[in-house]
Amino acid sequence: MLWSTSVLSTLSSDTEPSVVIAFDSAKYLFNVGENTTRSYLQSRQTWRKTRGLFLTSIGTQRTSGLPGLLMTFADAGRSQVRVTGPSGLLHLIASMRRYTYRDNLDVTPSEVPLVPDDQPVYKDENITVFALPINPTLEESHDEDALDCSGNTDGCSKALKRKRDISPERPVKRGSNNQARTSPEPDPSAAIDELMERSDFDPTSLRGDRAQAWRRHIVKLMFPATQVPQSTGLGDKNQKGKRKGKENAIKPSPDEHPSTEYVQQPLGLKRPLPVPDSSLVGFSDQRLRPTLAYAIHGPRVRGKFDAQKAEALGLKQGPLRAVLARGQTVTVKVDDGCGNSIDREIKPSDCIGEGTPPGIVLLLDIPTLAHIPVLLAGFADGGPFAKYRQVKSKDHDVRVIHHLCGDGVLEDERYRALMNEFGPDVHHLVASRRYLPDPVTFTSAAYSQLRLNQLDSDIFPTPKFTLSAEKALDGIAGLPAGTLAMQAGLSVSIHPPRPPLQDENTRKLDLFHPAVCSDSLIKLPDPILSSFSRARTVVQFFASDSEADKIPGKDVLVCTLGTGSAIPSKFRNVSATLIHIPKHGYLLLDAGEGTWGQLVRKYGRDPSSPSNVWQMLRELKCIFISHIHGDHHIGLAKLLAMRQLLDPPSKEALYLVANHTVFQYLRDYDGLEALGLQNGSDNPVMLIPADAIHWLKSSNSEGSNRNGSRPCMDRYAAAYADLCTSLGLRSLQTVDVEHRTLCHGLIIKHRDDWSIVYSGDTVPVHRLVQAGQNATLLIHEATMADDEADKARAKMHSTVGQAIDIGKQMNAHSILLTHFSARYPTMPQSMLTNCEPGQPIVALAFDHANVRIGDMRKMHAYMPAIEQNFAELDDDDATAQVAEVDIT
């Protein structure tokens, strides 16, 4: 049986380490960090046949890509997947309930207890998986050096002092481990179903097993096909909960027209979750949370059948040979040499050579030095993983060990000693930030950016990257000879056994790094060079136009980090737009999955640079999330978690404007990982509900309302005033738009008389026109081409032409179109014409484009040249892969 292990993604600015175990019949993915779905697209690997997901820890590092991947599975017609992880897994999945509801997917979560045992956590016909919980030790956790291992080596990691007090700026009070419960403990005899029906019941009052039962019930509501086990069990192919014939069930079509009404979800999904107890998730400091080590056993390979021995023993060709080959003893009639017929028992060992012991793949996640003692105990004599240290065992053959190491772990002599206890033929693949280069993961998009850099190096800057590690791996004394840096595309065949091999397809697809490292510019085709030249000539023609200098806010920079919709593609990530207001700071509009990686590629991690990504985080004053759909906010938790690492802390609070469903998700998730929502946070986040600053709360759309008070509820007046002051704004107001869930647009008005309107996801609505009259810039979604107007309406989105019409009605000076369907992985049908006097300037958004408001006319002039560039890069394979998903 052929099987292998391969690195889907490694530790980089874009991704976290993910490992795939592959058989012909199934695949198993270990860790689902941010951008996992996009990594599949870039590598041209497929998520088809994925049967199980395994997580080594609960937090943004290892799980940020989970909701996006689950929704991709569901929308691609995948019917069942099992998710295994440490305690806290149920809470993690349940926290996603407001945006990952899928009635066609069976998600079976299995939590591994914090107490080790010798029972497998998963088993099917291909693999048997054992898990070793690794709890950090209190003695070593007091050592700050032992904790400074988060992998962020830019001088920004810090000791996080978690406090559970509730911020007065938070809209809804919430129970916690250190405060009185918000409601009394329910009747212990009341069933969860009964509690779910009670309109006055507050789930935050639940504790222990009752809280876990509530979480299980929520997961069942999220995925109605799901059977949630009460405790860790075996996940074989006939496990309870698998519905016969589900693979042949009707699958959603990309062209299906769903109802335009709001998607209705079960009532229980709208209530908060119980706060996780420390007994469930461990220390409050995220770096001291338990992790899991996994041992993946492959099948034992039978020896070769010796036909000559079988003939000599009297076993003729026929069905009995097949029985013997399956490992069963058979009986045949033979002549005893005296003319008598006797029974002869033939055992498999009589005719079949010695088999090959099962291949073993180990995956160790050691984020801090404080995790090392328990890991060593697990491998010590008498420990659950002690047997894997045996060299040339007849029961198993350890082939590959994946090491996910925090800072200082590889240098620790105890850890190196453990690595050397395995046989000399074991391959050690190491992911540790200081010992890895940081090449661009999504090279297709980066290569396009590099080509466009020749058109305009200011608007299309080259992504930040490094091809050399901070430290050389071979500089660590005493590492085993088979130690390699973990690189994306690196695979090892377990059976038949072969050494590590870099996937040739990964090299072939990477056009970016060879080009950017060349001493000369990319050799572009003559037609593209000609189109670039024509575009620059047009730009030079109006560059001296003094009218451009009169545009209010001309130096305000718009960086479109993600310009796709629903799911990422090779050339476009999902929604995120960064606004830089000179002398004031940054404002982020939506934060789809991968936003953190996009920011790092834009600003870099270089601690010596005054404008690195950490400085940008310090100057980020506001994040606006338009709605709860995953492509607009899944990257938010990762962004807030990274901000908690700032040291020294940011001097100013970060203001988050969103609706109550987004806040509820963050509060629930904050029980697993500190996001800055609690009072006393060193890098605090202040929440301002979108409804509190609605444009209709004021009589003249800014200033004060009819009662003379500020345009938000008194509770948020101080926060609102501080936010506006920090960004130099006259007002920041929301407007409700029309989508398949509660959604808001945003109206930004500055004291310097410029304004930006952001549409969120919506069909054309007059309210946005009213609220945003005379906007300097309208950023509007344009999901569909004009020939798909009916489909756009059914999905509650806008077409290119409809978005332009809204801008014209608004009397906007410029229109930037974004949020393009994955049906158009490079460029949509633009429908762009020459800019007529008196009409808005229209341009399309591209990932990583930096466009000043005063340069929108330049961007418009570049459109024909950009379109020609993408025509050559269009990728039919990428289009085909995303076409299997319900790309709305």
Order of alpha helices (4+ residues) and beta strands (2+ residues): beta-beta-beta-alpha-beta-alpha-alpha-beta-alpha-beta-beta-beta-alpha-alpha-alpha-alpha-alpha-beta-alpha-alpha-beta-beta-alpha-beta-alpha-beta-alpha-beta-alpha-beta-beta-beta-alpha-alpha-alpha-beta-beta-beta-alpha-alpha-beta-alpha-alpha-beta-alpha-beta-alpha-beta-beta-beta-alpha-beta-alpha-alpha-beta-beta-beta-alpha-alpha
